[in-house]
Amino acid sequence: MEKQDVKILFRFFSNLLDEWTVETMWAETINSEEGLYRLSNIPFYASVSCDDIVFAEYDQDEEILTYRKTIEHSGNSTIQVIVVNKEILANDLREIFNAFGCESEKFNDGYFVIEIPAKLDYTPIRQKLIELEEKNLINYAEPNLSNNHFYD
């Protein structure tokens, strides 16, 4: 049976934006009868990560599959980065994290998100984030840090 990609709506309060936010993400259907889907992309704002398995159901009011809860965490982490020094290009910063083995998605020149794969050691990546923040180049947030990426 061929896997079907679907869009899932996330509606939540974003601490980053300080407002209620809507985001849609692509997901692979695992079992539509049970409402199980594997997220296929890095979220810009939602507190989930790529490859998480979520429960979603069709919402009559929203008229779309809508996220209800995370069933299984992938172990991946999602980091949000705001570029505060406008002389620095988001793509140049993304390349730094790409060298660590992290994919990223750019929303615009001032904002992008990084996915930290479950298998990577977060320590050197976090050190680079701290270094860039101390140089007043970026601000960052860790909205979805997996258990294997927590630090002391």
C-alpha positions as CSV (number, residue, x, y, z in Angstrom):
1,M,0.0,0.0,0.0
2,E,1.3,3.4,-1.0
3,K,1.9,5.9,1.8
4,Q,-0.1,9.1,1.5
5,D,1.2,12.6,2.5
6,V,-1.3,14.8,4.2
7,K,-1.4,18.3,5.7
8,I,-2.0,18.6,9.5
9,L,-3.1,21.8,11.1
10,F,-1.4,22.9,14.4
11,R,-3.2,25.7,16.4
12,F,-1.3,26.8,19.5
13,F,-0.1,29.7,21.6
14,S,3.4,30.7,20.4
15,N,5.7,32.1,23.1
16,L,8.0,33.3,20.4
17,L,5.3,35.3,18.7
18,D,3.3,35.9,21.9
19,E,0.1,35.1,20.1
20,W,-2.2,32.3,19.0
21,T,-0.6,30.8,15.9
22,V,-1.6,28.4,13.1
23,E,0.9,26.3,11.2
24,T,0.4,23.4,8.8
25,M,2.9,20.6,8.4
26,W,3.2,17.7,5.9
27,A,3.0,14.2,7.4
28,E,3.1,10.7,6.1
29,T,0.0,8.6,6.9
30,I,0.9,5.7,9.1
31,N,-2.7,4.6,9.9
32,S,-5.5,6.9,9.0
33,E,-8.2,4.8,10.8
34,E,-6.2,5.3,14.1
35,G,-5.3,8.9,13.2
36,L,-1.5,8.2,13.3
37,Y,0.9,10.3,11.1
38,R,4.7,10.9,10.9
39,L,5.7,14.5,10.5
40,S,7.7,15.1,7.3
41,N,9.1,18.6,7.8
42,I,10.7,20.9,10.3
43,P,8.1,23.1,12.1
44,F,8.6,26.8,12.2
45,Y,6.7,27.4,15.4
46,A,4.9,24.2,16.7
47,S,6.6,22.4,19.5
48,V,7.1,19.1,17.7
49,S,9.9,17.8,15.5
50,C,10.3,16.1,12.1
51,D,9.6,12.3,12.3
52,D,7.5,12.6,15.5
53,I,4.4,10.4,15.3
54,V,1.3,12.4,16.1
55,F,-2.4,11.8,16.5
56,A,-4.6,14.0,14.4
57,E,-8.3,13.9,13.5
58,Y,-10.5,15.7,11.0
59,D,-11.9,18.9,12.6
60,Q,-15.3,20.0,11.2
61,D,-14.7,23.7,12.2
62,E,-11.2,23.8,10.8
63,E,-12.1,21.6,7.8
64,I,-8.7,19.9,7.9
65,L,-6.8,17.2,9.8
66,T,-5.9,18.8,13.1
67,Y,-3.1,17.9,15.6
68,R,-4.3,16.6,18.9
69,K,-1.2,15.1,20.6
70,T,2.2,13.7,20.1
71,I,2.2,9.9,20.4
72,E,5.9,9.1,19.9
73,H,8.8,11.5,20.0
74,S,11.4,10.9,17.3
75,G,14.4,12.0,19.5
76,N,15.0,14.9,17.1
77,S,15.1,18.4,18.5
78,T,13.9,21.7,17.0
79,I,15.8,25.0,17.6
80,Q,14.4,28.4,16.5
81,V,16.9,31.1,15.5
82,I,16.2,34.8,15.1
83,V,18.9,36.7,13.2
84,V,19.4,40.0,15.2
85,N,22.4,41.3,13.2
86,K,20.9,42.1,9.8
87,E,24.4,42.2,8.2
88,I,24.6,38.4,8.7
89,L,22.8,36.3,6.2
90,A,20.5,33.5,7.5
91,N,21.9,31.2,4.8
92,D,25.4,31.7,6.0
93,L,24.3,30.8,9.6
94,R,22.4,27.8,8.3
95,E,25.6,26.6,6.6
96,I,27.4,26.6,10.0
97,F,24.8,24.2,11.4
98,N,24.6,22.2,8.2
99,A,28.3,21.4,8.8
100,F,27.3,19.8,12.2
101,G,24.9,17.6,10.3
102,C,21.7,19.6,11.0
103,E,19.1,20.4,8.4
104,S,17.3,23.8,8.6
105,E,14.4,25.6,7.1
106,K,14.4,29.3,6.4
107,F,11.2,31.3,7.0
108,N,12.8,34.6,6.0
109,D,16.1,36.4,6.3
110,G,15.5,37.0,10.0
111,Y,14.3,33.6,11.1
112,F,15.0,29.9,10.6
113,V,14.7,26.6,12.4
114,I,17.2,23.9,12.9
115,E,16.6,20.2,13.3
116,I,19.0,18.4,15.6
117,P,18.9,14.7,14.6
118,A,18.5,12.3,17.5
119,K,21.9,10.7,16.9
120,L,23.9,13.9,17.1
121,D,25.6,15.2,20.2
122,Y,24.0,18.6,21.0
123,T,26.8,20.0,23.1
124,P,29.0,21.4,20.3
125,I,25.9,22.7,18.5
126,R,24.6,24.4,21.6
127,Q,28.1,25.9,22.2
128,K,28.0,27.4,18.7
129,L,24.5,28.8,19.4
130,I,25.7,30.4,22.7
131,E,28.8,31.8,20.9
132,L,26.6,33.4,18.2
133,E,24.2,34.8,20.8
134,E,27.0,36.2,22.9
135,K,28.3,38.0,19.8
136,N,24.8,39.5,19.4
137,L,24.3,37.8,16.0
138,I,21.3,35.7,17.0
139,N,18.8,34.8,19.6
140,Y,17.6,31.2,19.9
141,A,15.0,29.1,21.6
142,E,14.7,25.4,22.2
143,P,10.9,24.8,22.0
144,N,11.2,21.1,21.5
145,L,14.4,19.6,23.0
146,S,14.4,15.8,23.1
147,N,15.5,13.9,26.2
148,N,18.8,12.9,24.6
149,H,19.7,16.6,23.9
150,F,19.0,17.9,27.4
151,Y,22.1,19.4,29.1
152,D,23.0,20.1,32.8
